[in-house]
Amino acid sequence: MKLLYQTHSPYARKVLVAAHELGLAGSVEIIHHETSPTWRNVEVFALNPLGKVPVLLCDDGQVLFDSSVICDYLDNLGGHPKLVPVDPKRRYRALQWQALAQGMADAGIAVRWEAERRPESLRWPTMRDGQLQKVIAACDFLEREMIASDAIDIGAIALATTLSWIEFRDVYAFREARPRLSSWYDEFCARPSMHATTLSGDTKD
Ligand SMILES: N[C@@H](CCC(=O)N[C@@H](CS)C(=O)NCC(=O)O)C(=O)O
């Protein structure tokens, strides 16, 4: 399989961490691609009409995006999914955490547009603050709702990779006054899958 990847994308890292957790990392060839809505990466657009990574080229010729679909595909390759639990209570908690993590990453990227990516004269502080409030509220929600859990499921992977990106890009200091979230995150970051997939690099707009 080939994975169109980006070393500074929370969504791409989610896929690669999932591959490591499933023991599939050795079967995935990583191909780095820079992307931005401000210019066209022709090779990525040829595979994903949204022009975004990650994209997975499967061995049977299927082309899959986005990160949640790719993770589901990888999880089902062996026929016995591990990352999306079957038990309804655990399943919907995992899927909801994944949805929350995706929303946090989306909001974090919107914050960065208004704080540094957009030309200075076009930045809108009201939009930046509104998007940041979503990240803050999500962190508060997690601090409240997070039950002691050592589950390695798609929700945990999505949250840890999103939080790592929020920290990497200095979007928001989520550790402050959130001891439960911080200790859960630190524990997850100690996993080999996280060590093997560190974030790096700059966005090219
Ligand atoms: N919902 C998508 C989001 C993917 C995404 O936004 N990827 C970014 C990299 S972090 C991208 O390629 N952005 C290019 C663009 O917005 O045109 C997923 O989960 O895969």
The ligand as an SDF file (V2000), in Angstrom:
LIG
                    3D

 20 19  0  0  0  0  0  0  0  0999 V2000
  -10.9850   15.2810    6.8660 N   0  0  0  0  0  0  0  0  0  0  0  0
   -9.6800   15.0740    6.2970 C   0  0  0  0  0  0  0  0  0  0  0  0
   -8.8090   16.3010    6.5080 C   0  0  0  0  0  0  0  0  0  0  0  0
   -7.4850   16.2000    5.7480 C   0  0  0  0  0  0  0  0  0  0  0  0
   -6.7530   17.5330    5.7130 C   0  0  0  0  0  0  0  0  0  0  0  0
   -7.3150   18.6110    5.9760 O   0  0  0  0  0  0  0  0  0  0  0  0
   -5.4610   17.4540    5.3680 N   0  0  0  0  0  0  0  0  0  0  0  0
   -4.6710   18.6610    5.2480 C   0  0  0  0  0  0  0  0  0  0  0  0
   -3.2620   18.4130    5.7570 C   0  0  0  0  0  0  0  0  0  0  0  0
   -3.2440   18.5610    7.5060 S   0  0  0  0  0  0  0  0  0  0  0  0
   -4.5880   19.0350    3.7990 C   0  0  0  0  0  0  0  0  0  0  0  0
   -4.1590   18.2380    2.9780 O   0  0  0  0  0  0  0  0  0  0  0  0
   -4.9580   20.3010    3.4790 N   0  0  0  0  0  0  0  0  0  0  0  0
   -4.9090   20.8080    2.1440 C   0  0  0  0  0  0  0  0  0  0  0  0
   -6.0960   21.6780    1.8370 C   0  0  0  0  0  0  0  0  0  0  0  0
   -6.8680   22.0380    2.7410 O   0  0  0  0  0  0  0  0  0  0  0  0
   -6.2520   22.0110    0.6600 O   0  0  0  0  0  0  0  0  0  0  0  0
   -9.0310   13.8250    6.9000 C   0  0  0  0  0  0  0  0  0  0  0  0
   -9.4280   13.4480    8.0190 O   0  0  0  0  0  0  0  0  0  0  0  0
   -8.1930   13.1930    6.2380 O   0  0  0  0  0  0  0  0  0  0  0  0
  1  2  1  0
  2  3  1  0
  2 18  1  0
  3  4  1  0
  4  5  1  0
  5  6  2  0
  5  7  1  0
  7  8  1  0
  8  9  1  0
  8 11  1  0
  9 10  1  0
 11 12  2  0
 11 13  1  0
 13 14  1  0
 14 15  1  0
 15 16  2  0
 15 17  1  0
 18 19  2  0
 18 20  1  0
M  END
$$$$
